[in-house]
Amino acid sequence: MKKIIYILIFISTTVFISCKTVKKSVELKSFLNKMISENEKIAKIKFNKYNSDLVDDIESQLKIDLCDRSNFIALSNTNGLNIKFPAFVLKECDYFTSVHGVVTIQINSNNETLVDNEFVSSGSNIENEVLEATRGWMQNEYRKRLVYLISWDSLTKPTQIENKLKETLFAVKSYSDSIAISKFEKKVAELNLSEIKTLKDKFDFKVGFRGYKMPTPPPPPPESKDIE
């Protein structure tokens, strides 16, 4: 009898968690639909591609040179849910592209992540780290937008990248909801078009992808020692 009760409790808990996860994902999709521009072109992100191959594929879909126009709407299927989100590609062009307000998210083949140089162990959710990084960057009262620059190793599994992307977007939604509650006393889902525009004037975002390997920064100079 006890065994049956434990099984029923396990099934009920599993169903509850599953329903909660689905609800959270649907709310994310609704949020993102409010944050994209209808006049942008759409490209599907194929996470089995890497660096220049990824850029070539996006350019092929958009039929543009991303050096001329780097913004677009990205389409991704994560856990069976199609989502669209504002995106940006950092392509290696003939001129230097300066990007300000960048939250870097680097995923290696072991599913370990660096969020703004904060290490997150394999398999751990990065939502809290991305949210904290967002709050840190947005302490500057003049900053109105951020780019979440996601990169990965050539051997990183596509499902791992998709999960980190989704966790990043959950953090973005959480921060946007906090702004909406502060300004309008309601979450983004309840805002009208005029209020959405006001929100985006305070905080806007794009998910960035890069088309080349970023150079490794030089090591810090050695500490100077006073000679007596």
Secondary structure, 3 states (H helix, E strand, C coil): CHHHHHHHHHHHHHHHHHHHHHHHHHHHHHHHHHHCCCCCCEEECCCCCCCHHHHHHHHHHHCCCCCCCCEEEEEEEECCEEEEEEEEEECCCCCCCCCCCEEEEEECCCCCEEECCEEECCCCCCHHHHHHHHHHHCCCCCCCEEEEEEEECCCCCHHHHHHHHHHHHHHHHHHHHHHHHHHHCCCHHHCCHHHHHHHHHHCEEEEEEECCCCCCCCCCCCCCCCCC
